C-alpha cells in the first residue's frame, strides 16, 4: 500500500513538472523573453527585408522597405534566435551577431547593402522628458554616396545666432542623445556639417505629446535628389 502511494505521488510530481516545462516552451512571451528589439531598414539599393524569429517571419516583420521598421519583438537577450533576410528569401544575411542586455529595448539599424550589410545596435533607453516637453533622437543612416553628409552637428529650434549645438559630430550609423523639444508644437531640427554653421538640412518634427520620445532616421536622398530622407519612429512599448 505504501509503495503504491509513493509511486502515485512521484507520478503526480512528474506530471506537474512536465506541464510546467511545456507551459514555458509554449509561451511566446514567457519570462525568458526579457528584451525588446526592432529592426530598421536603411540599406541602399532598395531591397526590402524580412526579420525571422525561430525561422519564422511573423506579422509586421516581412517586406520591410526603406525607412520602415519591424514590429517590436520580445526575445531572450542571450539567445534571441533572430535573423535578417532579403524579403522572400530563406537565406540569412551575413554578419548579424546580436548582443543585447537583459530587460532592455534596442533598435537594430541595418545599413550597407544586402551583400555587405552593416548592423548597428542602438540602445533605446531614455530618461522621461521634463514636464511639458518631449524628446527626439536623430540617427545618421546615410552612406558615403551622399555628399557632405558625414558628421553632423544638431541644433534644436535654431535662431539667427546658432550658439552651441545640442549634439555634435554624429557620424554615420550613430545616434544622437534624446534631445528635449517643447511638446504640443512642431519643432525644427537643423543639421550642419560638424564644426560648421551653414545649414545642411532642416527637419520638421511633428508635434508630440508631453512625455513622449521618437527617433528620426535620416537616410540618403531619393534617386536624383540631394534632399535627405527622414523617417520618424515612435518608441517601442513593452508589455
C-alpha positions in Angstrom: 0.0 0.0 0.0 2.7 2.4 1.0 4.6 1.6 -2.2 1.6 2.3 -4.3 1.1 5.7 -2.6 4.7 6.7 -3.1 4.6 5.7 -6.8 1.4 7.7 -7.3 2.9 10.8 -5.6 6.0 10.6 -7.8 3.9 10.3 -10.9 1.9 13.3 -9.9 5.1 15.4 -9.3 6.4 14.3 -12.7 3.2 15.3 -14.4 3.3 18.8 -12.8 6.9 19.3 -13.8 6.1 18.2 -17.4 3.2 20.6 -17.7 5.3 23.4 -16.3 8.0 22.8 -18.8 5.5 22.6 -21.7 3.9 25.9 -20.5 7.3 27.7 -20.5 8.2 26.3 -24.0 4.8 27.2 -25.5 4.7 30.8 -24.1 6.0 33.1 -26.9 6.5 36.0 -24.5 7.3 34.0 -21.4 9.6 35.1 -18.5 12.7 34.1 -20.5 11.8 36.7 -23.2 13.2 39.6 -21.4 14.3 42.1 -24.1 12.6 44.1 -26.8 14.2 44.5 -30.3 13.1 46.1 -33.5 14.9 46.5 -36.9 15.0 49.5 -39.2 15.8 49.1 -42.9 18.3 51.8 -44.0 20.1 49.8 -46.7 21.0 51.2 -50.1 19.7 49.6 -53.3 16.0 49.5 -52.4 15.9 45.9 -51.0 13.2 45.1 -48.6 13.9 42.9 -45.6 12.3 40.1 -43.6 13.0 39.6 -39.9 12.8 35.9 -38.8 12.4 34.7 -35.2 13.0 31.0 -34.7 13.0 30.7 -38.5 9.5 32.3 -38.9 8.7 35.8 -40.3 5.9 37.0 -38.1 3.2 39.6 -38.7 4.7 43.0 -39.2 8.2 41.6 -39.8 8.1 40.9 -43.5 8.8 43.0 -46.6 10.2 46.0 -44.6 11.0 48.8 -47.0 13.5 51.7 -46.7 12.9 53.7 -43.6 10.4 51.2 -42.2 10.7 49.2 -39.1 9.8 45.8 -37.9 7.4 45.2 -35.0 8.8 45.4 -31.5 9.9 41.8 -30.9 10.3 40.2 -27.5 13.4 37.9 -27.3 15.7 36.3 -24.9 18.8 38.5 -24.7 21.3 35.7 -24.6 19.6 33.6 -27.4 17.3 35.9 -29.4 17.0 33.5 -32.4 16.8 36.4 -34.8 17.8 36.5 -38.5 17.7 39.2 -41.2 16.9 38.2 -44.8 16.2 39.9 -48.1 12.4 39.8 -48.4 11.2 36.5 -49.7 14.5 34.7 -49.2 15.3 32.0 -46.7 19.0 32.8 -46.6 20.2 34.9 -43.7 22.2 38.0 -44.3 25.8 37.6 -43.1 27.4 39.5 -40.2 24.5 39.7 -37.8 25.8 38.8 -34.3 23.3 40.3 -31.9 24.4 41.4 -28.4 21.6 42.6 -26.1 21.4 43.1 -22.4 18.6 41.8 -20.4 15.5 43.9 -19.8 16.5 46.4 -22.4 14.9 47.9 -25.5 17.0 48.1 -28.7 16.8 49.2 -32.3 19.0 47.4 -34.9 19.9 49.7 -37.7 20.6 47.8 -41.0 22.7 49.8 -43.4 25.0 49.0 -46.3 23.8 46.5 -48.9 22.4 43.0 -48.7 25.7 41.8 -50.0 27.7 43.7 -47.4 25.2 44.7 -44.7 26.1 46.6 -41.6 24.2 46.0 -38.3 24.3 48.7 -35.6 22.6 48.1 -32.3 21.2 51.3 -30.7 20.2 51.3 -27.0 16.7 52.9 -26.8 16.8 53.6 -23.1 15.8 57.1 -22.2 15.0 59.4 -19.3 11.5 60.7 -19.4 11.4 64.3 -20.7 10.8 67.1 -18.2 7.2 68.4 -17.7 5.8 70.0 -20.8 8.5 68.5 -23.1 9.1 65.7 -25.5 12.3 64.3 -26.9 13.8 63.5 -30.3 16.7 61.4 -31.3 18.4 61.7 -34.7 20.0 58.6 -36.4 22.6 59.2 -39.1 21.9 56.4 -41.6 23.4 58.0 -44.6 26.1 56.4 -46.8 29.3 57.8 -48.3 27.2 58.3 -51.5 25.6 61.5 -50.1 28.0 64.5 -50.5 28.6 66.4 -47.3 26.6 64.1 -45.1 29.3 62.8 -42.9 29.5 64.0 -39.3 26.7 66.3 -38.1 26.1 68.9 -35.5 22.5 69.2 -34.5 20.5 72.3 -33.3 17.1 72.3 -31.8 14.8 75.2 -32.9 17.7 77.2 -34.2 17.7 81.0 -34.0 19.6 83.5 -36.1 22.5 83.1 -33.8 23.1 79.4 -33.6 25.1 79.3 -30.5 26.2 75.9 -29.1 24.9 72.8 -30.9 22.7 70.4 -28.9 24.6 67.4 -30.3 28.0 67.3 -32.1 29.8 65.0 -34.5 27.0 62.5 -35.1 28.7 60.2 -37.6 27.2 57.5 -39.9 25.5 54.7 -38.1 25.4 56.9 -34.9 22.5 58.2 -32.9 22.3 61.4 -31.0 21.2 61.5 -27.4 17.4 62.2 -26.9 17.1 65.9 -27.4 14.5 67.9 -25.5 11.8 69.7 -27.5 8.7 71.6 -26.4 5.6 69.4 -26.6 2.4 70.4 -28.4 4.1 72.2 -31.3 6.1 71.5 -34.4 9.8 71.8 -33.9 12.8 72.2 -36.2 16.0 70.1 -36.1 18.8 71.7 -38.0 21.7 69.6 -39.4 25.1 71.2 -40.2 28.3 69.5 -41.1 30.4 69.2 -37.9 32.1 72.3 -36.9 30.3 74.4 -39.5 27.2 76.7 -39.3 25.9 76.5 -42.9 22.6 74.6 -42.9 22.8 71.1 -44.4 19.1 70.5 -43.9 16.2 71.4 -41.6 14.0 68.7 -40.4 10.5 69.5 -39.2 9.4 67.4 -36.3 5.6 66.9 -35.9 4.0 68.0 -32.6 4.4 65.4 -29.9 2.6 64.7 -26.7 4.4 65.7 -23.5 6.5 62.9 -22.1 6.9 61.0 -25.4 10.0 60.3 -27.4 10.7 59.4 -31.0 13.6 58.5 -33.3 14.1 60.1 -36.7 16.2 58.0 -39.1 17.9 60.1 -41.7 18.9 58.4 -44.9 20.4 59.3 -48.3 18.2 61.3 -50.7 16.0 59.5 -53.2 17.5 58.8 -56.6 18.3 62.1 -58.3 17.7 64.2 -55.1 20.2 65.7 -52.7 17.5 66.1 -50.0 18.0 63.7 -47.2 15.0 61.4 -46.4 13.6 61.3 -42.9 11.6 58.5 -41.2 10.1 59.0 -37.8 9.8 56.0 -35.4 7.7 56.0 -32.2 9.3 54.4 -29.2 8.6 50.7 -28.6 6.3 49.9 -25.8 7.0 46.8 -23.7 4.3 44.6 -22.2 
